[in-house]
Amino acid sequence: MSTDAPGAARALSTTCCIAGGGPAGMMLGYLLARAGIDVVVLEKHADFLRDFRGDTIHPSTLEMMDELGLLDDLLKLPHNKVPKLQVTIGSTPVTIADFTFLPPRHAFIALMPQWDFLDFLADRARLYPNFKLIMQANVTDLIEEGGRIAGVRATTPEGTLDVRAKLTVGADGRKSIVRAKAGLEVEDIGAPIDVFWMRISRLPGDPPTGGRIAPGSFFAVLDRGDYFQLAYVIAKGSAERIMQAGLPAFRQIVAKALPFLADRVDELKSWDDVKLLSVSIDRLRTWYRPGLLCIGDAAHAMSPVGGVGINLAVQDAVAAANILWKPLKDGTLTTFDLARVQHRRTFPTRVTQRLQVLAQNRVVAPVLRNTGSTTMAPPWVVRLFNRFPLLQRIPARIVGVGVRPEHIRSPAAPVR
Ligand SMILES: Cc1cc2nc3c(=O)[nH]c(=O)nc-3n(C[C@H](O)[C@H](O)[C@H](O)COP(=O)(O)OP(=O)(O)OC[C@H]3O[C@@H](n4cnc5c(N)ncnc54)[C@H](O)[C@@H]3O)c2cc1C
C-alpha cells in the first residue's frame, strides 16, 4: 500500500479495493487480508451502527466462522439462539423449521446485532498489517484505464481519495454505486412487499421469536433480549395509506396482531420509531468487468424473506476469496477468474431468489390481500409439519444451510 503526501489529492494503491463494509465486504476483506493480500475496505458510514439491518447469522455462516476458528469468540458477544422457527397462523402455532438436527455447534440461528458482527470481523481483520478499513469514505466513481476498472474515487472528510487496485470489488449493497457506474445491467425481479420495522420492549413470559400470520396481517417477531424487533410486512406502496390513517390506528394494528404487546404499543411515540424499508429483488446479468467484481446485494438484492441475505452475502465473499486469493497473490488475475466467482454463486443466488419470490407471491401476498375474513387456519400442508416433525428439517436445511454452502479454502497468513 502507498500514500501520497498530504496536500495533493490523496491516493492509495493496493491489491484489492472493496467498496462497502457490510457483511460481504467485511468478510472478503478479512479473508483476503488473512491470506496475506493487501486490502482496502471503504465504508461510507462512520460506524457500523444501523438500526434494523438484518441481524440473523444462520448455521451456514456459523459453520464458516467455526472453520475460521472464530466461532467461540463470536458467540461470546450478546446474542439469542433460535433453534426452531415457529409461526402462529390464526391461533395455531406451527413449527416450520427445526435446526436442532444440524451439528450442535451450528444448530441454531444466532440473532446478533449486525454491527457487532461487523465490528468483530473488523477487529480480526485489523490484526493483519495488510488490512486497511477507511470509514466515512463514500465511493462516488470508478477509475477506468484502457477499458479496465483500475480503482475507485471516494469522498472523505479529508477530501477526495483515489484508491487504485488490481481488483475493485463492489460490495456496496442493493443501491450499489459501483454497479451503476460500471454500467452493469440489472435484472429487476420485483417484490410485492415492503416492511415497517420497529422495536417494543420484551417482558419475561413473552413468546419466543416467530411469525404471526392473520387475515391481512403478517408480522415477524424477533426476540432481542430486552426488546422485540418487529417486522410488519405490508403490500408494496401501501405505506402512505397506513401512515395517513395515523399512529393510533397503526398501534391498534400491532396490538391486534400481537395481543401480548397491547399494553406496550404506546412505546411507538412517533413515526420516527417506525422505519419503512423498501424491499427489492434483483440481480446483475454479469457480475464483473475487467478489474471489477460485484458481490452480495450489489450483485443480487435479496428480500428479507427467510433472513438469508446476510448469509448469502457472506457466502459470496467466501467463494470470491477461495477463487481469487491465489491469482491476486501471484499477480495473475484475469477476467476469467472473476467469471468463475459468478459461475460459482449464480446457482445458489437464483434458487434462493426463486424461493423468496415463491414465498412472497404464494404465501405473503395472499395473506395481505385477505382482509375480508376474520379467522384463518394453517393450510393442510403446513399442518403436516406439526404431525411429522421430521418435515421441519427441510425448511431448516433450505433456510439455515442453503444451496451449495461454501467452505473456507483460502489460507491463513500469520497474524501480527
Ligand atoms: C427490510 C430488509 C430486512 C432484511 N432482513 C434481513 C435479515 O433479517 N437477515 C438477513 O440475512 N438479511 C436480511 N435482509 C437482507 C440483507 O440486509 C442483505 O442481503 C445483506 O445485508 C447484504 O449484505 P451486503 O454486504 O451485500 O450489503 P449491505 O449489508 O447493504 O452493506 C453494504 C455496505 O456498503 C456501504 N456502502 C453503500 N454505498 C457505499 C458507497 N458509495 N461507498 C462506501 N460504502 C458504501 C453501506 O453503508 C453498507 O455498510 C434484509 C433486507 C431488507 C431490505
The ligand as an SDF file (V2000), in Angstrom:
LIG
                    3D

 53 58  0  0  0  0  0  0  0  0999 V2000
  -36.1190   -4.8310    5.0770 C   0  0  0  0  0  0  0  0  0  0  0  0
  -34.9950   -5.8200    4.9850 C   0  0  0  0  0  0  0  0  0  0  0  0
  -34.7440   -6.6750    6.0490 C   0  0  0  0  0  0  0  0  0  0  0  0
  -33.7570   -7.6440    5.9520 C   0  0  0  0  0  0  0  0  0  0  0  0
  -33.5770   -8.5200    6.9750 N   0  0  0  0  0  0  0  0  0  0  0  0
  -32.6290   -9.4650    6.8580 C   0  0  0  0  0  0  0  0  0  0  0  0
  -32.3720  -10.3940    7.9140 C   0  0  0  0  0  0  0  0  0  0  0  0
  -33.0220  -10.3800    8.9600 O   0  0  0  0  0  0  0  0  0  0  0  0
  -31.3900  -11.3050    7.7340 N   0  0  0  0  0  0  0  0  0  0  0  0
  -30.6460  -11.3540    6.5960 C   0  0  0  0  0  0  0  0  0  0  0  0
  -29.7530  -12.2290    6.4820 O   0  0  0  0  0  0  0  0  0  0  0  0
  -30.8450  -10.4870    5.5980 N   0  0  0  0  0  0  0  0  0  0  0  0
  -31.8120   -9.5440    5.7000 C   0  0  0  0  0  0  0  0  0  0  0  0
  -32.0150   -8.6770    4.6860 N   0  0  0  0  0  0  0  0  0  0  0  0
  -31.1300   -8.7180    3.5360 C   0  0  0  0  0  0  0  0  0  0  0  0
  -29.7470   -8.2110    3.9640 C   0  0  0  0  0  0  0  0  0  0  0  0
  -29.8500   -6.9700    4.6370 O   0  0  0  0  0  0  0  0  0  0  0  0
  -28.8110   -8.0630    2.7740 C   0  0  0  0  0  0  0  0  0  0  0  0
  -28.9830   -9.1290    1.8830 O   0  0  0  0  0  0  0  0  0  0  0  0
  -27.3450   -8.0440    3.2590 C   0  0  0  0  0  0  0  0  0  0  0  0
  -27.1390   -7.0370    4.2170 O   0  0  0  0  0  0  0  0  0  0  0  0
  -26.3950   -7.8390    2.0920 C   0  0  0  0  0  0  0  0  0  0  0  0
  -25.0700   -7.6170    2.5550 O   0  0  0  0  0  0  0  0  0  0  0  0
  -24.0590   -6.7620    1.6930 P   0  0  0  0  0  0  0  0  0  0  0  0
  -22.7900   -6.7170    2.4560 O   0  0  0  0  0  0  0  0  0  0  0  0
  -24.0460   -7.2780    0.3150 O   0  0  0  0  0  0  0  0  0  0  0  0
  -24.7130   -5.3270    1.5960 O   0  0  0  0  0  0  0  0  0  0  0  0
  -25.1080   -4.3030    2.7610 P   0  0  0  0  0  0  0  0  0  0  0  0
  -25.4270   -5.0000    4.0270 O   0  0  0  0  0  0  0  0  0  0  0  0
  -26.1350   -3.4060    2.1850 O   0  0  0  0  0  0  0  0  0  0  0  0
  -23.7640   -3.4950    3.0070 O   0  0  0  0  0  0  0  0  0  0  0  0
  -23.3140   -2.5510    2.0660 C   0  0  0  0  0  0  0  0  0  0  0  0
  -22.3680   -1.6240    2.7900 C   0  0  0  0  0  0  0  0  0  0  0  0
  -21.8140   -0.7240    1.8350 O   0  0  0  0  0  0  0  0  0  0  0  0
  -21.8730    0.5880    2.3590 C   0  0  0  0  0  0  0  0  0  0  0  0
  -21.9690    1.4990    1.2150 N   0  0  0  0  0  0  0  0  0  0  0  0
  -23.0230    1.7140    0.4150 C   0  0  0  0  0  0  0  0  0  0  0  0
  -22.7270    2.5940   -0.5550 N   0  0  0  0  0  0  0  0  0  0  0  0
  -21.4280    2.9320   -0.3630 C   0  0  0  0  0  0  0  0  0  0  0  0
  -20.5400    3.8020   -1.0270 C   0  0  0  0  0  0  0  0  0  0  0  0
  -20.9300    4.5220   -2.0910 N   0  0  0  0  0  0  0  0  0  0  0  0
  -19.2780    3.9160   -0.5650 N   0  0  0  0  0  0  0  0  0  0  0  0
  -18.8630    3.2120    0.5180 C   0  0  0  0  0  0  0  0  0  0  0  0
  -19.6840    2.3720    1.2040 N   0  0  0  0  0  0  0  0  0  0  0  0
  -20.9390    2.2240    0.7590 C   0  0  0  0  0  0  0  0  0  0  0  0
  -23.1060    0.6190    3.2370 C   0  0  0  0  0  0  0  0  0  0  0  0
  -23.0370    1.6330    4.2220 O   0  0  0  0  0  0  0  0  0  0  0  0
  -23.0510   -0.7840    3.8550 C   0  0  0  0  0  0  0  0  0  0  0  0
  -22.3050   -0.8150    5.0450 O   0  0  0  0  0  0  0  0  0  0  0  0
  -32.9820   -7.7090    4.7650 C   0  0  0  0  0  0  0  0  0  0  0  0
  -33.2100   -6.8150    3.7180 C   0  0  0  0  0  0  0  0  0  0  0  0
  -34.2200   -5.8890    3.8230 C   0  0  0  0  0  0  0  0  0  0  0  0
  -34.4750   -4.9530    2.6760 C   0  0  0  0  0  0  0  0  0  0  0  0
  1  2  1  0
  2  3  1  0
  2 52  2  0
  3  4  2  0
  4  5  1  0
  4 50  1  0
  5  6  2  0
  6  7  1  0
  6 13  1  0
  7  8  2  0
  7  9  1  0
  9 10  1  0
 10 11  2  0
 10 12  1  0
 12 13  2  0
 13 14  1  0
 14 15  1  0
 14 50  1  0
 15 16  1  0
 16 17  1  0
 16 18  1  0
 18 19  1  0
 18 20  1  0
 20 21  1  0
 20 22  1  0
 22 23  1  0
 23 24  1  0
 24 25  2  0
 24 26  1  0
 24 27  1  0
 27 28  1  0
 28 29  2  0
 28 30  1  0
 28 31  1  0
 31 32  1  0
 32 33  1  0
 33 34  1  0
 33 48  1  0
 34 35  1  0
 35 36  1  0
 35 46  1  0
 36 37  1  0
 36 45  1  0
 37 38  2  0
 38 39  1  0
 39 40  1  0
 39 45  2  0
 40 41  1  0
 40 42  2  0
 42 43  1  0
 43 44  2  0
 44 45  1  0
 46 47  1  0
 46 48  1  0
 48 49  1  0
 50 51  2  0
 51 52  1  0
 52 53  1  0
M  END
$$$$
